[in-house]
């Protein structure tokens, strides 16, 4: 049995400690930390690493599990810069594909159709807009970096209950252990335990759409171009992967998505080749598919009662414009910056002032992105001629007016009004 005094514990009592899997120790009652991050997806891991980089004592509560699906993420602009600062990007950059061109193609077949719009990164002085990478490769790099930080303790367990206090939050885990922290970062997804414990209400709106994701090999080079075909039921996006491969996000009605999901590999390959208008030549679907319903979820707050929300705990949007995880990484970067500043000035990092700072930092970004994605999706699905006309005019202006197109590209990467962090 190991005993030690825990600095920073209000009770400053001696507690019985037991070693956990990685050789560090966790007491049988409640260890005090500065921050507990609940949830081990990309946004949670990034938040834990960024917070540990500030010098905070961080606990990451997340059961280790192999990343199960084949989804990829287009990391745009500041997301890659953030991962570079965390010493993560160099570990997975070789598994990514550059995104230098983005094409939007109206494939609705309607009377009023928008012209094709092409965005080229060189037009705004960039070598690339970002990089497309398999989530499992990004997760491997994040896990590797997290394991190197002495003040980041990984607890291989799930949170079961969360109890709010005046000065701390106690997280109880399924295997019986518990810990306390001055601040909890809820990175535990759509059904967030942390969000519920903090008493944060959520506005949910299911969409009559579902997304099928899969990867495929292609017969012709993709030239680092992401091509998004707009159909009457949603976008179908072909995003470059390393080599002659693409990842596909195919949004359609739930019934059509289920039909596509049930196809054989040969049948789905033929369907993907037809949907892509054979721009990639012959294609071959790779093993592994993932199907999920779409919706929009907006919590009324992203910070309350010593809890802040990041990732899908804080926002759920359709996979349009590659905004989901990029917003989650901005969540992570902002809470780390705010906590670092608060620690330097001696503030209570879970107190109302610090939480209000995070709320202000994230609210406009989340609200504006959610609104833009929702409007883009609504305009695509609408059968009303005035809406189709307005959409066509908007796309025409973006495609033909250089200054407007460049503004759209820069804002798509990251909000220009955000403070650098």
C-alpha positions in Angstrom: 0.0 0.0 0.0 1.3 3.5 -1.0 0.4 6.5 1.0 1.1 10.2 0.2 -0.3 13.6 0.9 -2.2 15.2 -2.0 -1.4 18.9 -2.5 -4.4 20.9 -3.4 -6.9 18.7 -1.7 -9.1 20.8 0.5 -9.1 18.1 3.2 -5.4 17.5 2.8 -5.8 14.0 4.3 -3.8 10.9 3.7 -5.5 8.4 1.5 -5.0 4.8 0.5 -3.6 4.5 -3.1 -3.6 1.6 -5.5 -1.7 1.3 -8.7 -3.6 1.4 -12.0 -2.7 -0.3 -15.3 0.0 2.2 -16.3 1.8 2.1 -13.0 0.5 5.4 -11.8 -1.8 5.5 -8.8 -5.4 6.1 -8.2 -6.9 6.1 -4.7 -9.8 3.9 -3.7 -12.0 6.9 -2.8 -11.3 10.1 -4.7 -8.2 11.6 -6.2 -8.1 15.4 -6.8 -7.2 16.7 -10.2 -7.4 20.1 -11.8 -9.4 18.8 -14.7 -11.2 15.6 -15.5 -11.9 14.9 -19.2 -14.7 12.4 -19.7 -14.7 10.8 -23.1 -11.8 9.5 -25.2 -12.8 10.4 -28.8 -10.6 12.8 -30.9 -12.0 15.9 -29.3 -11.6 14.5 -25.7 -8.1 13.3 -26.3 -7.1 16.6 -27.9 -8.6 18.5 -25.0 -6.8 16.3 -22.4 -3.4 16.8 -24.1 -3.9 20.6 -24.6 -4.9 21.0 -20.9 -2.0 18.9 -19.7 0.3 21.1 -21.8 -0.8 24.1 -19.6 0.6 22.3 -16.6 -2.8 21.3 -15.2 -3.2 17.9 -13.5 -5.5 16.1 -15.9 -7.4 12.8 -15.6 -8.8 11.3 -18.8 -11.7 9.0 -18.0 -12.3 6.8 -21.1 -12.2 3.1 -21.7 -9.6 2.0 -24.2 -11.2 0.5 -27.2 -10.2 -0.1 -30.8 -11.6 2.5 -33.1 -14.4 0.6 -34.8 -15.5 2.3 -38.0 -13.9 3.6 -41.2 -14.8 7.2 -41.0 -12.3 9.9 -42.0 -12.0 13.6 -41.1 -11.0 16.5 -43.3 -8.8 18.6 -40.9 -9.0 22.2 -42.1 -6.8 25.2 -41.5 -6.3 25.8 -37.8 -7.0 22.2 -36.8 -3.7 21.1 -38.2 -1.9 24.0 -36.6 -3.4 23.0 -33.3 -2.4 19.4 -33.6 1.1 20.5 -34.5 1.3 22.6 -31.3 0.2 19.5 -29.4 3.0 17.5 -31.1 0.4 15.2 -32.6 0.4 15.9 -36.3 3.9 14.7 -37.1 2.8 11.3 -35.9 0.0 10.8 -38.4 0.7 13.3 -41.2 2.1 10.5 -43.4 -1.3 8.8 -43.4 -3.2 11.8 -44.7 -4.0 13.2 -48.1 -3.7 16.9 -49.1 -6.9 18.8 -50.0 -5.9 21.4 -52.5 -9.2 21.7 -54.5 -12.8 21.5 -53.5 -15.6 21.1 -56.2 -19.3 21.6 -55.6 -21.5 20.1 -58.3 -25.2 20.5 -58.6 -26.5 17.0 -59.4 -30.1 17.6 -58.5 -31.5 17.5 -62.0 -33.9 20.3 -61.2 -35.1 23.0 -63.5 -33.0 25.6 -61.6 -29.5 24.3 -60.9 -26.5 26.1 -59.4 -23.3 26.3 -61.5 -20.3 24.3 -60.5 -18.1 26.1 -58.0 -14.4 25.3 -57.5 -12.3 26.4 -54.6 -8.5 26.2 -55.0 -6.2 26.7 -52.0 -3.5 28.5 -54.0 -6.0 31.3 -54.6 -5.8 32.3 -50.9 -2.0 31.7 -50.7 -2.2 28.2 -49.2 -0.6 25.0 -50.3 -3.6 23.1 -49.1 -6.9 23.7 -47.3 -6.2 20.8 -45.0 -5.8 17.0 -44.9 -8.1 14.1 -45.0 -7.2 11.3 -42.5 -8.7 8.1 -41.2 -10.0 8.8 -37.7 -8.3 5.6 -36.4 -4.9 7.0 -37.6 -5.6 10.3 -35.9 -6.7 8.5 -32.7 -3.5 6.4 -32.7 -1.4 9.6 -32.8 -3.4 11.3 -30.1 -3.2 8.2 -27.8 0.6 8.1 -28.3 1.0 11.7 -27.4 -1.3 11.4 -24.4 0.8 8.5 -23.0 3.9 10.7 -22.9 2.5 13.4 -20.6 3.4 12.9 -16.9 0.6 15.1 -15.6 -2.1 13.3 -17.7 -3.4 10.2 -16.1 -5.4 7.8 -18.3 -8.1 6.0 -16.4 -9.3 3.0 -18.3 -12.9 3.1 -17.2 -16.3 4.7 -17.9 -17.9 7.4 -15.9 -21.1 6.2 -14.2 -22.3 9.1 -12.1 -21.1 12.7 -11.7 -21.8 14.6 -8.5 -21.6 18.4 -8.5 -20.1 20.3 -5.5 -19.4 23.9 -4.6 -15.7 23.6 -5.1 -15.3 20.4 -7.2 -17.0 17.7 -9.1 -16.7 14.0 -8.2 -16.7 11.5 -11.0 -17.7 7.9 -10.0 -16.7 5.1 -12.3 -18.2 1.8 -13.2 -15.5 -0.2 -11.5 -16.0 1.6 -8.2 -13.2 4.2 -8.1 -13.8 7.9 -8.1 -12.0 11.1 -8.6 -12.5 14.8 -8.0 -11.6 17.8 -10.1 -12.2 21.5 -10.1 -13.4 21.4 -13.7 -14.9 18.6 -15.8 -14.7 18.6 -19.6 -17.6 16.7 -21.1 -16.4 15.0 -24.3 -18.7 12.1 -23.9 -20.8 12.5 -27.1 -24.5 12.9 -27.9 -25.8 11.2 -24.8 -23.5 13.1 -22.6 -23.5 12.1 -18.9 -21.6 15.3 -18.1 -24.1 17.5 -19.8 -27.0 15.9 -18.0 -25.3 16.2 -14.6 -24.6 19.9 -15.2 -28.3 20.4 -15.9 -27.8 21.6 -19.5 -30.8 21.3 -21.8 -30.5 20.3 -25.4 -32.6 21.2 -28.4 -32.7 18.3 -30.8 -34.0 18.2 -34.4 -33.8 14.9 -36.2 -33.4 15.2 -40.0 -35.0 12.9 -42.6 -31.5 12.0 -43.7 -28.9 9.4 -43.0 -25.2 9.1 -44.0 -23.4 6.1 -45.3 -19.6 6.2 -45.1 -17.1 3.9 -46.8 -13.8 4.0 -48.5 -12.9 2.9 -52.1 -10.0 2.5 -54.5 -10.3 4.5 -57.7 -9.0 3.9 -61.2 -8.0 7.4 -61.9 -6.0 9.9 -59.7 -8.1 12.2 -57.5 -5.5 15.0 -57.9 -6.1 15.9 -54.2 -9.6 17.2 -55.2 -12.6 16.8 -53.0 -15.8 16.6 -55.1 -19.2 17.1 -53.6 -22.2 16.2 -55.6 -25.4 17.9 -54.4 -28.5 15.7 -54.8 -32.1 16.2 -53.9 -31.6 14.2 -50.7 -28.3 15.6 -49.6 -24.6 15.8 -50.6 -22.4 12.8 -51.7 -18.8 13.7 -51.1 -15.7 11.9 -52.5 -12.7 13.0 -50.4 -9.1 12.1 -51.3 -7.2 9.5 -49.3 -3.5 8.6 -49.7 -2.8 6.8 -53.0 -5.6 6.2 -55.4 -8.3 6.0 -52.8 -11.2 8.1 -51.6 -13.4 8.2 -48.6 -17.1 8.7 -49.3 -19.9 10.3 -47.3 -23.2 9.7 -49.0 -26.2 11.5 -47.5 -29.6 10.4 -48.6 -33.0 9.5 -47.2 -32.9 6.9 -44.4 -34.7 4.4 -46.7 -32.2 4.9 -49.6 -29.3 4.8 -47.2 -30.4 1.4 -45.8 -30.8 0.1 -49.4 -27.2 1.2 -50.2 -26.0 -0.3 -47.0 -27.5 -3.7 -47.9 -25.8 -3.8 -51.4 -22.9 -6.2 -52.0 -19.5 -4.6 -52.5 -19.8 -5.1 -56.3 -23.3 -3.4 -56.3 -22.2 -0.5 -54.1 -19.1 0.0 -56.3 -21.3 0.3 -59.3 -23.6 2.7 -57.5 -20.7 4.9 -56.3 -19.2 4.9 -59.9 -22.6 6.1 -61.2 -23.0 8.7 -58.5 -19.5 10.1 -59.2 -20.3 10.3 -62.9 -17.3 8.0 -63.5 -14.8 10.8 -62.9 -12.6 8.3 -61.0 -13.0 5.5 -63.6 -13.7 2.1 -62.2 -14.0 2.1 -58.4 -13.9 -0.7 -55.9 -15.5 -0.4 -52.5 -13.3 -1.5 -49.6 -14.6 -3.6 -46.6 -16.3 -1.7 -43.8 -19.3 0.6 -43.9 -20.9 2.8 -41.4 -24.5 4.1 -41.4 -25.8 6.8 -39.0 -28.9 9.0 -38.8 -28.5 12.8 -39.1 -29.7 15.5 -36.8 -28.9 18.8 -35.3 -28.3 19.2 -31.6 -27.7 22.5 -29.8 -27.3 22.6 -26.0 -28.6 25.8 -24.5 -25.2 26.3 -22.8 -21.8 24.9 -23.2 -20.6 25.6 -19.7 -22.4 25.3 -16.4 -21.8 24.0 -12.8 -18.0 23.3 -13.3 -18.7 21.5 -16.6 -17.7 22.6 -20.1 -18.7 20.7 -23.2 -16.6 19.9 -26.2 -17.1 17.8 -29.4 -20.5 16.2 -30.0 -21.5 17.0 -26.4 -21.6 20.6 -27.5 -22.8 20.4 -31.1 -24.1 17.9 -33.6 -24.4 18.9 -37.2 -24.8 17.1 -40.5 -21.5 16.2 -42.3 -21.5 19.2 -44.5 -18.5 21.4 -45.0 -16.3 19.2 -42.8 -17.2 21.3 -39.7 -17.9 18.7 -36.9 -14.5 17.7 -35.6 -12.9 20.9 -36.6 -15.3 22.7 -34.3 -14.5 20.1 -31.6 -10.8 20.8 -31.9 -11.5 24.5 -31.5 -13.5 23.7 -28.4 -10.4 21.8 -27.1 -8.1 24.6 -28.0 -10.2 27.3 -26.4 -10.8 25.5 -23.1 -7.0 24.8 -22.8 -6.2 28.5 -23.5 -8.8 29.7 -21.0 -7.7 27.3 -18.3 -4.0 28.2 -18.8 -4.8 31.9 -18.4 -6.9 31.2 -15.3 -4.2 29.1 -13.7 -1.6 31.8 -14.4 -3.7 34.4 -12.7 -4.7 32.2 -9.7 -8.4 32.0 -10.7 -10.7 29.1 -9.9 -10.6 27.2 -13.2 -14.1 25.8 -12.6 -15.6 29.0 -11.3 -18.4 31.0 -13.0 -16.0 33.6 -14.4 -13.9 31.0 -16.3 -17.0 29.2 -17.5 -18.5 32.4 -18.8 -15.3 33.0 -20.7 -15.5 29.7 -22.4 -19.2 30.2 -23.1 -18.4 33.5 -24.9 -15.5 32.0 -26.8 -17.5 29.1 -28.2 -21.1 30.3 -28.5 -20.8 32.5 -31.7 -18.6 29.9 -33.5 -21.0 27.1 -32.8 -24.1 29.0 -33.5 -22.9 30.5 -36.8 -21.5 27.2 -38.1 -24.7 25.3 -37.1 -26.9 28.0 -38.8 -24.8 28.0 -42.0 -24.8 24.2 -42.3 -28.6 24.1 -41.6 -29.4 26.7 -44.2 -27.1 25.0 -46.8 -28.9 21.7 -46.2 -32.4 23.2 -46.2 -31.7 25.1 -49.5 -30.5 21.9 -51.1 -33.5 19.8 -50.0 -36.2 22.5 -50.8 -38.4 22.0 -53.8 -39.5 25.6 -53.7 -38.5 27.5 -56.9 -37.7 30.7 -55.1 -35.3 28.9 -52.7 -33.7 27.1 -55.6 -33.3 30.4 -57.4 -31.7 32.0 -54.4 -29.3 29.1 -54.0 -28.3 29.2 -57.6 -27.7 32.9 -57.5 -25.6 32.6 -54.4 -23.5 29.8 -55.9 -23.1 31.8 -59.1 -21.8 34.8 -57.1 -19.4 32.8 -55.1 -18.1 31.0 -58.2 -17.7 34.1 -60.3 -16.8 37.0 -57.9 -13.2 36.5 -56.8 -13.2 38.5 -53.5 -16.4 36.8 -52.4 -15.1 33.4 -53.2 -11.9 34.1 -51.3 -13.8 35.3 -48.2 -15.9 32.1 -48.4 -12.8 30.0 -48.5 -11.1 31.7 -45.5 -14.3 31.6 -43.4 -14.8 27.9 -44.3 -11.4 27.1 -42.8 -11.9 29.1 -39.6 -13.9 32.1 -38.4 -11.8 35.2 -39.1 -13.1 37.0 -36.0 -11.7 34.4 -33.6 -8.8 35.4 -31.4 -5.7 33.5 -32.2 -4.8 31.0 -29.5 
